[in-house]
């Protein structure tokens, strides 16, 4: 019973860390897109934003991620939450979480 409780607690920590890391990556990517779009245009800005996401996200969250920039410049990221060892033996990947951030107006 203790192992199950500890496994669930560790999964909750991973979920919280994933949500924080994802929101930070989305915020930084949106800021990068807003700055680079003015200087370089939308397509190069999108590439720079994607590079920021790859640098900021932990490696455990990079597989299966989706990256999208809306017309207004908001960045939307979607990733799978990494699974704690007891759950990773049963499930292929964790639930998906999404974060959206915009910068400027």
Order of alpha helices (4+ residues) and beta strands (2+ residues): alpha-alpha-beta-beta-alpha-beta
